[in-house]
Amino acid sequence: MFLLNRNASHRRPLDPIDAETLGVAGADTVERFLSHRDNHRMTPLHALPALASEFGLGAIHIKDEGFRLGLGSFKALG
């Protein structure tokens, strides 16, 4: 099922203060912070070839956040 995002703010540029945190610069800051953790590593991707075929797509991949920083859930990161 495909649902369109009908929120009025969809695709509008971020406010400058939000862009500092959520934009490219914010991602760089987070990456530097996390690089100091011994257990920080790239999040593994898993291919779903049968699902991709069912939808006529070349590939579908999902992120496996289950082991991220030993927390068992990405939601624990806040």
Buried (B, 14 or more C-beta within 10 A) or exposed (E): EEEEEEEEEEEEEEEEEEEEEEEEEBEEEEEEEBEEEEEEEEEEEEEBEEEBEEEEEEEBEEEEBEEBBEEEEBEEEE
